[in-house]
């Protein structure tokens, strides 16, 4: 959904990552995959973009047919839970079915709140918090403080705030193409967005749960002549959440690269198209 040189962010009294322009705390770590060119060791020619697109279209049609059949054959269920709902302690997954409780109705500013006091609620909180902590708003001091107030446990918030205030420095702003004060240069659109792909509980007790959130993200400056064009990345965030004040709050946050899929054959869009897409398509409230 903070920048530094290390590959793990966990706020401590010693500080954390301080200069990495691709952390999910206000950025995304890049992961690039290069396919091998044909050579003596790889005599097979790479698929042409046309054949690849044709295959994608065929697979897409098959997936849509399977989904339609599954929907037609699905049995009725209650409003509160789906057939894929999981109880506390379950380690299974339901990748094709919505699981558990309804989406949260509460809001703390622009961030979802009022998550269920169970594993599903913790996963929903972790996904929403990953989005908030990876947003462009983190580059603005006042907005960043508001986000931290909404998602971080009171016992950890000072540690987070001190670490991030040091991390969002002039050098870091320059590294991502911003002005020294973190503002966006005239004529450009700054983009920093995290999108969760899935969540997994790795450890749970009634009032403390650790959740992994697999994400993709965007970061960069969209605009004609940008020297920091928008790029994508894949990463996994680990969030430890505690139940406090009637809601889940994050107490620690760390990140690692991947898993990253092989890049497709999509042609890169223009800077204008990317800026219009980010400004035109809003984010989501995530809930299991």
C-alpha positions, -999 to +999 in steps of 0.1 A: +000+000+000+096+044+051+124+049+028+159+036+037+189+016+026+179-016+045+154-041+031+134-042+063+114-014+080+106-018+116+106+014+136+129+012+166+146+036+188+177+032+166+157+044+136+148+025+105+151+028+068+159+064+060+168+069+023+151+043+002+128+060-024+109+028-030+097+018+005+060+013+010+060+040+037+055+067+011+068+047-018+072+012-034+103-009-037+110-016-074+113-052-086+124-056-122+124-089-141+142-092-174+135-121-197+165-138-213+172-130-250+177-158-275+212-170-277+232-202-281+220-214-247+184-205-253+176-213-290+139-209-285+128-175-299+108-153-275+071-153-281+059-124-302+038-098-286+009-107-309+009-144-299+012-135-263-018-111-265-038-138-283-030-163-256-040-138-229-074-132-247-080-170-249-072-175-212-093-145-203-123-160-221-118-193-204-116-176-170-147-157-176-166-188-186-154-207-155-164-177-133-199-176-149-204-213-143-193-211-107-216-181-101-246-199-116-240-230-095-232-211-062-256-219-034-273-193-013-258-180+019-263-155+047-254-119+044-228-122+071-206-149+057-198-166+025-190-203+018-153-193+019-154-178+054-127-189+077-128-191+115-101-183+139-072-206+137-079-217+101-049-217+078-067-224+045-074-199+018-103-191-004-089-173-034-121-172-054-146-163-027-152-133-005-146-143+031-163-135+063-178-103+076-192-073+056-168-044+047-163-019+075-186+011+077-165+034+098-139+060+087-111+077+105-106+106+082-102+089+048-090+056+063-113+027+071-119+019+108-140-003+131-125-036+120-139-069+133-121-083+164-110-114+146-084-126+120-105-114+091-107-079+107-069-079+112-063-088+076-087-060+064-069-035+087-035-046+074-045-041+038-061-007+044-031+004+064-007-007+037-026+015+012-024+045+036+013+041+044+022+038+008+002+068-004+014+101-018-001+119+012+028+105+033+051+130+016+032+159+033+041+163+070+006+173+082-011+146+062+015+120+073+008+128+109-029+124+104-023+090+088-001+078+116-027+089+142-053+068+123-033+036+118-005+033+144-009+020+180-005+048+206+025+030+222+043+030+188+033+063+172+061+085+186+087+060+173+071+059+139+068+097+137+104+104+147+117+078+123+096+090+093+103+127+100+140+120+096+134+097+066+114+123+046+144+145+040+154+168+012+177+141-002+149+116-003+125+141-020+151+148-046+156+110-052+119+107-062+119+139-082+102+162-058+112+197-047+132+201-015+101+207+006+083+176-008+061+195-032+056+184-068+074+203-095+051+224-117+038+205-147+041+171-131+019+147-112+035+128-083+023+092-079+027+069-050+001+042-047+000+007-031-025-019-041-029-051-020-032-084-039-039-106-009-034-111+028-023-140+051-023-144+089+010-158+100+005-156+138-026-148+159-037-143+194-070-127+205-054-092+208-022-094+187-021-106+151+007-106+125-005-103+089+014-104+056+001-083+027+012-090-008+012-058-028+020-041-061+027-004-062+035+026-083+059+055-077+073+083-098+066+116-116+042+116-145+048+144-170+065+154-202+103+151-198+101+134-163+135+120-152+117+099-126+090+082-146+063+061-129+075+025-123+058-005-107+071-029-080+060-060-061+066-065-024+052-081+008+045-061+039+044-077+073+023-058+099+019-067+135-014-054+148-027-050+183-063-046+195-065-013+213-094+012+218-118-011+201-099-014+168-068-030+152-037-007+151-002-013+137+026-016+161+054-027+137+058-027+099+084-044+077+088-052+040+106-075+016+107-077-022+084-099-042+069-123-051+071-107-086+055-121-117+072-121-151+065-089-169+039-090-197+039-076-232+020-044-224+032-013-241+040+014-216+014+042-215+022+079-219+029+100-189-004+118-195-023+086-196-008+074-163-015+108-146-051+107-158-055+072-146-042+078-111-062+110-108-094+095-123-095+061-105-100+062-068-087+036-043-107+010-023-117+001+012-104-034+016-122-060+036-121-098+038 
